[in-house]
Amino acid sequence: MEPLKNSFRAFVLILLLALPFLVSAQVEEVDIEALKKTAPKVFIDCQNCDLEFIKTEVTFVNYVRDRKEADVHVLITTQKTGSEGKEHTLTFMGQNGFRGVDDVQKFVSGKNDTDDDIRRGLVKAMKIGLMSYVARTPIARRIEVAYQPAPGAAAAVKDRWNSWVFNLAAEGYFNGEESYRNRYMEFTASANRVTPGLKLQFGLSTGITLNTYDYSGYQYENRRNEYSLSGLAVKSLSPHWSAGLYFDADSSDYSNLRWALSGAPAVEFNIFPYAQSTRRQLRFLYRIGPSRMRYHDVTIYGTTSETLWRESLSVALELREKWGTVSTSLTASHYFHDFSKNRLNLFAMLNLNLFKGLSLVTVASAAHVRDQLSLPARPPSLEEILLQSREIETPYRYFVSFGLNFTFGSIYSNVVNPRFGAISSGGMRVTID
């Protein structure tokens, strides 16, 4: 019995010695949980971000899925850089008790950066931007700021390409079954040079489509060739004005074009400064110039070639705000030899947060068409109509799709659990094609 009593005394002694540490750990855990409740509530407004990675790396805030419940609305927008990379703009907008506390952070990713490079760059920019809000809460005492001094002055970088960026791409796809085969091949090339004062863009593309049908003794083969060469030069005149020149060369079996050449000087005015282009744009673009066309077949107007002058005016609006995104454009054009040969194009994309938990997504386009000058005089065959292998006369074209998404339940979304992947879900969705 004596050894048992000694063991019990030793256990009690160890328990008494460890008790202060256990109590301290318990208090520390309660303290951390209490501090987490005081952390800013953050809503991330980003279309193509790795949200799970962000939540895993930035753990000193609370994430919510409803923008109206957030203390900080983080709007992440992107635009392409001259080197084919992306400039990511993180706009921090304070709400509730942080109203009026706003910030902007930017992160530039290169064309060859991996998805992991990009998401880590976004996390770094987000941590810096959130400090303005975290510093105003009790959880700030758990934050440490580290500074890594540069090893030395960075040497000036000499660009041997003088800001020129070249791209070559080729792709193809093949699919089929016993009665049907589809083959498509495409080659594209581009050369771009973008500086603050001048933008130069040149592109070349070729596409070949071959469809073969063989069913119950009926055989039909359709081949379409498309070629396109385009060029653009734009000079920056001021924060609101730009001037430039377009050049296009096209060839299309579908549109009965053996070749078409066009050039047009243009001028553009942006109501908002171009520096705000990631958030908002309202641009007016005017173009005027000649076009020289030569056709494969005689057109419905009895010609195989012609030179015509054309002008166009377009208005484009793009907004990205807390309430959603809107992108719409309206373009009107006509030929000078006959003003009845005109066209009106409308495009609209809306992503609206109607009210708490309910959002609407709509994409629509419509065209009033009265300038199909290249239509061949030969009537289309039944196969050409059904397979849409040839342009057919039409007074209009349209496309509409829309969807509704309603989400409700817990507003907090801090937890990340990747097990078994995920299943598709999300409210009511209606789409019309």
Buried (B, 14 or more C-beta within 10 A) or exposed (E): EEEEEEEEEEEEEEEEEEEEEEEEEEEEEEEEEEBBEEBBBBBBBBEEBBBBBBBEBBEBBBBBBBBBBBBBBBBBBBEEBBBBBBBBBBBBBBBEEBEEBBBBBEBEBEEEBEEEEBBBBBBBBBBBBBBBBBEBBEBBEEEEEEEEEEEEEEEEEEEEEEEBBEEEEEEEEEEEEEEEBBBBBBBBBBBBBBEEEEBBBBBBBBBBBBBBBEEEEEEBEBEBEBBBBBBBBBEBBEEEEBEBBBBBBBBBBBBBBBBBBBBBEBBBBBEBEBEEBBBBBEBEBBBBBEBBBBBBEEBBEEBEEBEBBBBBBBEBBBBBBBEBBBBBBBBBBBBEEEEEBBBBBBBBBBBBBEEEBBBBBBBBBBBBBBBBBBBBEEEBEEBBEEBEBBBEEEEEEEEEBBBBBBBEEEBEBBEEEEEEEEEEEEEEEEEEE
